[in-house]
Amino acid sequence: MREYLLFVDTETSGIPRDWAKPYSSRDNWPHIAQLAWVVYTKDGQEVKAENHYIQPNDYDMSEASGSVHGLTVDFLRQNGKPRHAVMQRLQRDLLQYHPLVVAHFMQLDYHMVGVGFYRAGMQNPLEQLPTFCTMRATGELVRYSNQGYLRLGDLYQRLFQEPQPEQHDALADAYATARCFFELQRQGSITPETVAQQGPVGLPNLTPLKPRKRRIKVGVPVWLLLGGLALVLLAFFLIG
């Protein structure tokens, strides 16, 4: 385990249309509306926290996303900062602490941070750092359910028997992810081995499950069909 961990969360203007498209595809990738991260030592001591809104100078908020996190264009205009300034602060902490970067649904946060660095015209240190997704770590907890993974609020409720505070706020979600991570680590569900096993972030597995081959049941027993065929052949030879 690295000396430092950085827990990150993003609230966005929408969702990606195609995960495989490059960051240069402007209409494909949404924008970061809120970006927050919290740095901890490996033994769980908080080092610092950052929480920033990004000015909506070049994006709008989708109705669906706004209904989830409650952020509006007017609020972001009043409270947001320039994208470059926010991404510069994150870049500085990634370079300074060289942390293990953790998120719940890392797939989204990893790519949204990458999009943010790309649009700010900056190098992305996250590409060179190890990552860990607490959502993927919940697979073992729901193995007998139709649900693939636990959402952050569900995981928090299960671990601490209380609702997660302020869901869908980037800073609150980053803190909740950190608390869940250290509790799962205390329970032995997260180890250096499980962190290493996740490997680098790639594209999500969107391949549908192949349907199981069904065995076609024959209505007439095989022995009866063979018997009938034998009688036909016998009659043919007798007539001939």
C-alpha positions as protocol buffer text, in pm:
chain_id: "A"
residue {
  index: 1
  type: MET
  ca { x: 0 y: 0 z: 0 }
}
residue {
  index: 2
  type: ARG
  ca { x: 128 y: 349 z: -81 }
}
residue {
  index: 3
  type: GLU
  ca { x: 204 y: 601 z: 192 }
}
residue {
  index: 4
  type: TYR
  ca { x: -85 y: 821 z: 79 }
}
residue {
  index: 5
  type: LEU
  ca { x: -432 y: 761 z: -60 }
}
residue {
  index: 6
  type: LEU
  ca { x: -637 y: 1016 z: -253 }
}
residue {
  index: 7
  type: PHE
  ca { x: -1013 y: 967 z: -262 }
}
residue {
  index: 8
  type: VAL
  ca { x: -1174 y: 1150 z: -552 }
}
residue {
  index: 9
  type: ASP
  ca { x: -1528 y: 1211 z: -672 }
}
residue {
  index: 10
  type: THR
  ca { x: -1684 y: 1407 z: -955 }
}
residue {
  index: 11
  type: GLU
  ca { x: -2031 y: 1543 z: -1024 }
}
residue {
  index: 12
  type: THR
  ca { x: -2085 y: 1587 z: -1395 }
}
residue {
  index: 13
  type: SER
  ca { x: -2304 y: 1764 z: -1650 }
}
residue {
  index: 14
  type: GLY
  ca { x: -2415 y: 1432 z: -1801 }
}
residue {
  index: 15
  type: ILE
  ca { x: -2293 y: 1083 z: -1882 }
}
residue {
  index: 16
  type: PRO
  ca { x: -2060 y: 962 z: -2161 }
}
residue {
  index: 17
  type: ARG
  ca { x: -2234 y: 846 z: -2476 }
}
residue {
  index: 18
  type: ASP
  ca { x: -1953 y: 614 z: -2587 }
}
residue {
  index: 19
  type: TRP
  ca { x: -1680 y: 511 z: -2344 }
}
residue {
  index: 20
  type: ALA
  ca { x: -1445 y: 413 z: -2627 }
}
residue {
  index: 21
  type: LYS
  ca { x: -1426 y: 757 z: -2789 }
}
residue {
  index: 22
  type: PRO
  ca { x: -1122 y: 983 z: -2731 }
}
residue {
  index: 23
  type: TYR
  ca { x: -1137 y: 1282 z: -2498 }
}
residue {
  index: 24
  type: SER
  ca { x: -1121 y: 1509 z: -2803 }
}
residue {
  index: 25
  type: SER
  ca { x: -1477 y: 1404 z: -2891 }
}
residue {
  index: 26
  type: ARG
  ca { x: -1640 y: 1707 z: -2737 }
}
residue {
  index: 27
  type: ASP
  ca { x: -2004 y: 1605 z: -2773 }
}
residue {
  index: 28
  type: ASN
  ca { x: -1937 y: 1258 z: -2634 }
}
residue {
  index: 29
  type: TRP
  ca { x: -1786 y: 1344 z: -2296 }
}
residue {
  index: 30
  type: PRO
  ca { x: -1969 y: 1549 z: -2030 }
}
residue {
  index: 31
  type: HIS
  ca { x: -1803 y: 1813 z: -1814 }
}
residue {
  index: 32
  type: ILE
  ca { x: -1699 y: 1815 z: -1450 }
}
residue {
  index: 33
  type: ALA
  ca { x: -1931 y: 2043 z: -1253 }
}
residue {
  index: 34
  type: GLN
  ca { x: -1786 y: 1961 z: -908 }
}
residue {
  index: 35
  type: LEU
  ca { x: -1453 y: 1799 z: -826 }
}
residue {
  index: 36
  type: ALA
  ca { x: -1346 y: 1700 z: -475 }
}
residue {
  index: 37
  type: TRP
  ca { x: -1070 y: 1491 z: -327 }
}
residue {
  index: 38
  type: VAL
  ca { x: -942 y: 1398 z: 18 }
}
residue {
  index: 39
  type: VAL
  ca { x: -586 y: 1287 z: 95 }
}
residue {
  index: 40
  type: TYR
  ca { x: -518 y: 1038 z: 375 }
}
residue {
  index: 41
  type: THR
  ca { x: -215 y: 857 z: 509 }
}
residue {
  index: 42
  type: LYS
  ca { x: -224 y: 481 z: 467 }
}
residue {
  index: 43
  type: ASP
  ca { x: -322 y: 441 z: 833 }
}
residue {
  index: 44
  type: GLY
  ca { x: -631 y: 659 z: 789 }
}
residue {
  index: 45
  type: GLN
  ca { x: -517 y: 1003 z: 904 }
}
residue {
  index: 46
  type: GLU
  ca { x: -666 y: 1287 z: 698 }
}
residue {
  index: 47
  type: VAL
  ca { x: -403 y: 1515 z: 542 }
}
residue {
  index: 48
  type: LYS
  ca { x: -615 y: 1759 z: 342 }
}
residue {
  index: 49
  type: ALA
  ca { x: -941 y: 1803 z: 153 }
}
residue {
  index: 50
  type: GLU
  ca { x: -1029 y: 2004 z: -158 }
}
residue {
  index: 51
  type: ASN
  ca { x: -1373 y: 2086 z: -298 }
}
residue {
  index: 52
  type: HIS
  ca { x: -1428 y: 2293 z: -613 }
}
residue {
  index: 53
  type: TYR
  ca { x: -1703 y: 2385 z: -856 }
}
residue {
  index: 54
  type: ILE
  ca { x: -1612 y: 2455 z: -1217 }
}
residue {
  index: 55
  type: GLN
  ca { x: -1750 y: 2749 z: -1412 }
}
residue {
  index: 56
  type: PRO
  ca { x: -1993 y: 2645 z: -1688 }
}
residue {
  index: 57
  type: ASN
  ca { x: -1838 y: 2866 z: -1955 }
}
residue {
  index: 58
  type: ASP
  ca { x: -1851 y: 2594 z: -2221 }
}
residue {
  index: 59
  type: TYR
  ca { x: -2116 y: 2351 z: -2106 }
}
residue {
  index: 60
  type: ASP
  ca { x: -2478 y: 2316 z: -1998 }
}
residue {
  index: 61
  type: MET
  ca { x: -2628 y: 2091 z: -1735 }
}
residue {
  index: 62
  type: SER
  ca { x: -2845 y: 1801 z: -1848 }
}
residue {
  index: 63
  type: GLU
  ca { x: -3181 y: 1784 z: -1677 }
}
residue {
  index: 64
  type: ALA
  ca { x: -3119 y: 1426 z: -1562 }
}
residue {
  index: 65
  type: SER
  ca { x: -2784 y: 1506 z: -1400 }
}
residue {
  index: 66
  type: GLY
  ca { x: -2914 y: 1823 z: -1239 }
}
residue {
  index: 67
  type: SER
  ca { x: -3197 y: 1629 z: -1078 }
}
residue {
  index: 68
  type: VAL
  ca { x: -2943 y: 1392 z: -920 }
}
residue {
  index: 69
  type: HIS
  ca { x: -2689 y: 1632 z: -768 }
}
residue {
  index: 70
  type: GLY
  ca { x: -2893 y: 1953 z: -764 }
}
residue {
  index: 71
  type: LEU
  ca { x: -2629 y: 2170 z: -930 }
}
residue {
  index: 72
  type: THR
  ca { x: -2754 y: 2441 z: -1165 }
}
residue {
  index: 73
  type: VAL
  ca { x: -2581 y: 2657 z: -1422 }
}
residue {
  index: 74
  type: ASP
  ca { x: -2665 y: 2970 z: -1218 }
}
residue {
  index: 75
  type: PHE
  ca { x: -2513 y: 2821 z: -902 }
}
residue {
  index: 76
  type: LEU
  ca { x: -2198 y: 2718 z: -1089 }
}
residue {
  index: 77
  type: ARG
  ca { x: -2162 y: 3063 z: -1244 }
}
residue {
  index: 78
  type: GLN
  ca { x: -2170 y: 3220 z: -900 }
}
residue {
  index: 79
  type: ASN
  ca { x: -1954 y: 2964 z: -718 }
}
residue {
  index: 80
  type: GLY
  ca { x: -1742 y: 2804 z: -987 }
}
residue {
  index: 81
  type: LYS
  ca { x: -1372 y: 2850 z: -1059 }
}
residue {
  index: 82
  type: PRO
  ca { x: -1187 y: 2829 z: -1391 }
}
residue {
  index: 83
  type: ARG
  ca { x: -1128 y: 2468 z: -1498 }
}
residue {
  index: 84
  type: HIS
  ca { x: -753 y: 2516 z: -1538 }
}
residue {
  index: 85
  type: ALA
  ca { x: -716 y: 2649 z: -1183 }
}
residue {
  index: 86
  type: VAL
  ca { x: -904 y: 2352 z: -1035 }
}
residue {
  index: 87
  type: MET
  ca { x: -721 y: 2090 z: -1240 }
}
residue {
  index: 88
  type: GLN
  ca { x: -391 y: 2254 z: -1152 }
}
residue {
  index: 89
  type: ARG
  ca { x: -460 y: 2200 z: -781 }
}
residue {
  index: 90
  type: LEU
  ca { x: -542 y: 1834 z: -838 }
}
residue {
  index: 91
  type: GLN
  ca { x: -235 y: 1788 z: -1056 }
}
residue {
  index: 92
  type: ARG
  ca { x: -18 y: 1935 z: -782 }
}
residue {
  index: 93
  type: ASP
  ca { x: -151 y: 1693 z: -519 }
}
residue {
  index: 94
  type: LEU
  ca { x: -118 y: 1390 z: -747 }
}
residue {
  index: 95
  type: LEU
  ca { x: 244 y: 1481 z: -816 }
}
residue {
  index: 96
  type: GLN
  ca { x: 324 y: 1567 z: -455 }
}
residue {
  index: 97
  type: TYR
  ca { x: 173 y: 1264 z: -280 }
}
residue {
  index: 98
  type: HIS
  ca { x: 205 y: 994 z: -551 }
}
residue {
  index: 99
  type: PRO
  ca { x: -102 y: 832 z: -396 }
}
residue {
  index: 100
  type: LEU
  ca { x: -315 y: 530 z: -456 }
}
residue {
  index: 101
  type: VAL
  ca { x: -621 y: 696 z: -612 }
}
residue {
  index: 102
  type: VAL
  ca { x: -952 y: 556 z: -492 }
}
residue {
  index: 103
  type: ALA
  ca { x: -1309 y: 618 z: -608 }
}
residue {
  index: 104
  type: HIS
  ca { x: -1646 y: 449 z: -601 }
}
residue {
  index: 105
  type: PHE
  ca { x: -1714 y: 376 z: -970 }
}
residue {
  index: 106
  type: MET
  ca { x: -1356 y: 465 z: -1060 }
}
residue {
  index: 107
  type: GLN
  ca { x: -1442 y: 403 z: -1424 }
}
residue {
  index: 108
  type: LEU
  ca { x: -1632 y: 731 z: -1442 }
}
residue {
  index: 109
  type: ASP
  ca { x: -1412 y: 943 z: -1217 }
}
residue {
  index: 110
  type: TYR
  ca { x: -1092 y: 826 z: -1388 }
}
residue {
  index: 111
  type: HIS
  ca { x: -1215 y: 928 z: -1731 }
}
residue {
  index: 112
  type: MET
  ca { x: -1379 y: 1250 z: -1615 }
}
residue {
  index: 113
  type: VAL
  ca { x: -1053 y: 1359 z: -1451 }
}
residue {
  index: 114
  type: GLY
  ca { x: -877 y: 1264 z: -1774 }
}
residue {
  index: 115
  type: VAL
  ca { x: -1124 y: 1473 z: -1974 }
}
residue {
  index: 116
  type: GLY
  ca { x: -1072 y: 1762 z: -1731 }
}
residue {
  index: 117
  type: PHE
  ca { x: -694 y: 1755 z: -1776 }
}
residue {
  index: 118
  type: TYR
  ca { x: -733 y: 1726 z: -2153 }
}
residue {
  index: 119
  type: ARG
  ca { x: -966 y: 2027 z: -2175 }
}
residue {
  index: 120
  type: ALA
  ca { x: -735 y: 2226 z: -1948 }
}
residue {
  index: 121
  type: GLY
  ca { x: -441 y: 2147 z: -2178 }
}
residue {
  index: 122
  type: MET
  ca { x: -248 y: 1976 z: -1897 }
}
residue {
  index: 123
  type: GLN
  ca { x: -60 y: 1652 z: -1845 }
}
residue {
  index: 124
  type: ASN
  ca { x: -258 y: 1386 z: -1657 }
}
residue {
  index: 125
  type: PRO
  ca { x: -56 y: 1236 z: -1367 }
}
residue {
  index: 126
  type: LEU
  ca { x: -340 y: 994 z: -1292 }
}
residue {
  index: 127
  type: GLU
  ca { x: -234 y: 781 z: -1588 }
}
residue {
  index: 128
  type: GLN
  ca { x: 88 y: 693 z: -1402 }
}
residue {
  index: 129
  type: LEU
  ca { x: -68 y: 617 z: -1063 }
}
residue {
  index: 130
  type: PRO
  ca { x: -234 y: 304 z: -921 }
}
residue {
  index: 131
  type: THR
  ca { x: -611 y: 317 z: -881 }
}
residue {
  index: 132
  type: PHE
  ca { x: -870 y: 124 z: -685 }
}
residue {
  index: 133
  type: CYS
  ca { x: -1248 y: 108 z: -721 }
}
residue {
  index: 134
  type: THR
  ca { x: -1445 y: 43 z: -403 }
}
residue {
  index: 135
  type: MET
  ca { x: -1753 y: -36 z: -612 }
}
residue {
  index: 136
  type: ARG
  ca { x: -1578 y: -327 z: -782 }
}
residue {
  index: 137
  type: ALA
  ca { x: -1469 y: -446 z: -439 }
}
residue {
  index: 138
  type: THR
  ca { x: -1834 y: -497 z: -341 }
}
residue {
  index: 139
  type: GLY
  ca { x: -1888 y: -777 z: -592 }
}
residue {
  index: 140
  type: GLU
  ca { x: -1835 y: -1041 z: -323 }
}
residue {
  index: 141
  type: LEU
  ca { x: -2099 y: -875 z: -105 }
}
residue {
  index: 142
  type: VAL
  ca { x: -2378 y: -922 z: -360 }
}
residue {
  index: 143
  type: ARG
  ca { x: -2280 y: -1253 z: -516 }
}
residue {
  index: 144
  type: TYR
  ca { x: -2629 y: -1399 z: -460 }
}
residue {
  index: 145
  type: SER
  ca { x: -2813 y: -1095 z: -596 }
}
residue {
  index: 146
  type: ASN
  ca { x: -2907 y: -983 z: -945 }
}
residue {
  index: 147
  type: GLN
  ca { x: -2732 y: -655 z: -865 }
}
residue {
  index: 148
  type: GLY
  ca { x: -2370 y: -658 z: -984 }
}
residue {
  index: 149
  type: TYR
  ca { x: -2225 y: -411 z: -732 }
}
residue {
  index: 150
  type: LEU
  ca { x: -2335 y: -195 z: -441 }
}
residue {
  index: 151
  type: ARG
  ca { x: -2387 y: 175 z: -491 }
}
residue {
  index: 152
  type: LEU
  ca { x: -2198 y: 396 z: -249 }
}
residue {
  index: 153
  type: GLY
  ca { x: -2506 y: 471 z: -37 }
}
residue {
  index: 154
  type: ASP
  ca { x: -2593 y: 102 z: -18 }
}
residue {
  index: 155
  type: LEU
  ca { x: -2239 y: 7 z: 82 }
}
residue {
  index: 156
  type: TYR
  ca { x: -2227 y: 282 z: 345 }
}
residue {
  index: 157
  type: GLN
  ca { x: -2562 y: 170 z: 491 }
}
residue {
  index: 158
  type: ARG
  ca { x: -2448 y: -192 z: 505 }
}
residue {
  index: 159
  type: LEU
  ca { x: -2115 y: -114 z: 671 }
}
residue {
  index: 160
  type: PHE
  ca { x: -2231 y: 145 z: 924 }
}
residue {
  index: 161
  type: GLN
  ca { x: -2607 y: 80 z: 964 }
}
residue {
  index: 162
  type: GLU
  ca { x: -2684 y: 443 z: 891 }
}
residue {
  index: 163
  type: PRO
  ca { x: -2764 y: 646 z: 578 }
}
residue {
  index: 164
  type: GLN
  ca { x: -2480 y: 808 z: 391 }
}
residue {
  index: 165
  type: PRO
  ca { x: -2492 y: 1185 z: 454 }
}
residue {
  index: 166
  type: GLU
  ca { x: -2531 y: 1429 z: 163 }
}
residue {
  index: 167
  type: GLN
  ca { x: -2528 y: 1180 z: -123 }
}
residue {
  index: 168
  type: HIS
  ca { x: -2428 y: 1309 z: -468 }
}
residue {
  index: 169
  type: ASP
  ca { x: -2214 y: 1589 z: -330 }
}
residue {
  index: 170
  type: ALA
  ca { x: -1858 y: 1531 z: -451 }
}
residue {
  index: 171
  type: LEU
  ca { x: -1689 y: 1611 z: -120 }
}
residue {
  index: 172
  type: ALA
  ca { x: -1938 y: 1411 z: 88 }
}
residue {
  index: 173
  type: ASP
  ca { x: -1904 y: 1117 z: -151 }
}
residue {
  index: 174
  type: ALA
  ca { x: -1524 y: 1134 z: -134 }
}
residue {
  index: 175
  type: TYR
  ca { x: -1539 y: 1124 z: 247 }
}
residue {
  index: 176
  type: ALA
  ca { x: -1791 y: 838 z: 237 }
}
residue {
  index: 177
  type: THR
  ca { x: -1571 y: 642 z: -3 }
}
residue {
  index: 178
  type: ALA
  ca { x: -1274 y: 690 z: 230 }
}
residue {
  index: 179
  type: ARG
  ca { x: -1470 y: 570 z: 533 }
}
residue {
  index: 180
  type: CYS
  ca { x: -1593 y: 265 z: 343 }
}
residue {
  index: 181
  type: PHE
  ca { x: -1244 y: 187 z: 214 }
}
residue {
  index: 182
  type: PHE
  ca { x: -1084 y: 190 z: 558 }
}
residue {
  index: 183
  type: GLU
  ca { x: -1368 y: -16 z: 708 }
}
residue {
  index: 184
  type: LEU
  ca { x: -1340 y: -277 z: 432 }
}
residue {
  index: 185
  type: GLN
  ca { x: -966 y: -277 z: 492 }
}
residue {
  index: 186
  type: ARG
  ca { x: -1022 y: -329 z: 865 }
}
residue {
  index: 187
  type: GLN
  ca { x: -1253 y: -622 z: 789 }
}
residue {
  index: 188
  type: GLY
  ca { x: -996 y: -778 z: 559 }
}
residue {
  index: 189
  type: SER
  ca { x: -1197 y: -735 z: 237 }
}
residue {
  index: 190
  type: ILE
  ca { x: -938 y: -491 z: 101 }
}
residue {
  index: 191
  type: THR
  ca { x: -572 y: -595 z: 114 }
}
residue {
  index: 192
  type: PRO
  ca { x: -261 y: -500 z: -83 }
}
residue {
  index: 193
  type: GLU
  ca { x: -331 y: -811 z: -291 }
}
residue {
  index: 194
  type: THR
  ca { x: -688 y: -711 z: -379 }
}
residue {
  index: 195
  type: VAL
  ca { x: -568 y: -362 z: -468 }
}
residue {
  index: 196
  type: ALA
  ca { x: -305 y: -504 z: -703 }
}
residue {
  index: 197
  type: GLN
  ca { x: -550 y: -750 z: -857 }
}
residue {
  index: 198
  type: GLN
  ca { x: -781 y: -479 z: -989 }
}
residue {
  index: 199
  type: GLY
  ca { x: -515 y: -356 z: -1230 }
}
residue {
  index: 200
  type: PRO
  ca { x: -540 y: -46 z: -1449 }
}
residue {
  index: 201
  type: VAL
  ca { x: -867 y: 120 z: -1540 }
}
residue {
  index: 202
  type: GLY
  ca { x: -997 y: 17 z: -1880 }
}
residue {
  index: 203
  type: LEU
  ca { x: -1324 y: 34 z: -2062 }
}
residue {
  index: 204
  type: PRO
  ca { x: -1627 y: -103 z: -1879 }
}
residue {
  index: 205
  type: ASN
  ca { x: -1742 y: -450 z: -1966 }
}
residue {
  index: 206
  type: LEU
  ca { x: -2040 y: -378 z: -2187 }
}
residue {
  index: 207
  type: THR
  ca { x: -2047 y: -721 z: -2353 }
}
residue {
  index: 208
  type: PRO
  ca { x: -2387 y: -878 z: -2291 }
}
residue {
  index: 209
  type: LEU
  ca { x: -2401 y: -1223 z: -2142 }
}
residue {
  index: 210
  type: LYS
  ca { x: -2432 y: -1493 z: -2402 }
}
residue {
  index: 211
  type: PRO
  ca { x: -2760 y: -1683 z: -2375 }
}
residue {
  index: 212
  type: ARG
  ca { x: -2728 y: -2037 z: -2254 }
}
residue {
  index: 213
  type: LYS
  ca { x: -2788 y: -2300 z: -2519 }
}
residue {
  index: 214
  type: ARG
  ca { x: -3115 y: -2468 z: -2460 }
}
residue {
  index: 215
  type: ARG
  ca { x: -3153 y: -2837 z: -2523 }
}
residue {
  index: 216
  type: ILE
  ca { x: -3444 y: -2903 z: -2754 }
}
residue {
  index: 217
  type: LYS
  ca { x: -3676 y: -3164 z: -2615 }
}
residue {
  index: 218
  type: VAL
  ca { x: -3809 y: -3412 z: -2869 }
}
residue {
  index: 219
  type: GLY
  ca { x: -4173 y: -3495 z: -2819 }
}
residue {
  index: 220
  type: VAL
  ca { x: -4144 y: -3854 z: -2954 }
}
residue {
  index: 221
  type: PRO
  ca { x: -3904 y: -4095 z: -2779 }
}
residue {
  index: 222
  type: VAL
  ca { x: -3598 y: -4187 z: -2985 }
}
residue {
  index: 223
  type: TRP
  ca { x: -3660 y: -4563 z: -2950 }
}
residue {
  index: 224
  type: LEU
  ca { x: -4006 y: -4519 z: -3099 }
}
residue {
  index: 225
  type: LEU
  ca { x: -3869 y: -4328 z: -3398 }
}
residue {
  index: 226
  type: LEU
  ca { x: -3603 y: -4593 z: -3461 }
}
residue {
  index: 227
  type: GLY
  ca { x: -3861 y: -4869 z: -3432 }
}
residue {
  index: 228
  type: GLY
  ca { x: -4087 y: -4702 z: -3683 }
}
residue {
  index: 229
  type: LEU
  ca { x: -3798 y: -4655 z: -3926 }
}
residue {
  index: 230
  type: ALA
  ca { x: -3711 y: -5026 z: -3898 }
}
residue {
  index: 231
  type: LEU
  ca { x: -4068 y: -5124 z: -3980 }
}
residue {
  index: 232
  type: VAL
  ca { x: -4068 y: -4897 z: -4287 }
}
residue {
  index: 233
  type: LEU
  ca { x: -3746 y: -5051 z: -4415 }
}
residue {
  index: 234
  type: LEU
  ca { x: -3877 y: -5404 z: -4353 }
}
residue {
  index: 235
  type: ALA
  ca { x: -4196 y: -5333 z: -4542 }
}
residue {
  index: 236
  type: PHE
  ca { x: -3994 y: -5187 z: -4829 }
}
residue {
  index: 237
  type: PHE
  ca { x: -3787 y: -5504 z: -4865 }
}
residue {
  index: 238
  type: LEU
  ca { x: -4089 y: -5735 z: -4833 }
}
residue {
  index: 239
  type: ILE
  ca { x: -4281 y: -5547 z: -5101 }
}
residue {
  index: 240
  type: GLY
  ca { x: -3975 y: -5536 z: -5323 }
}
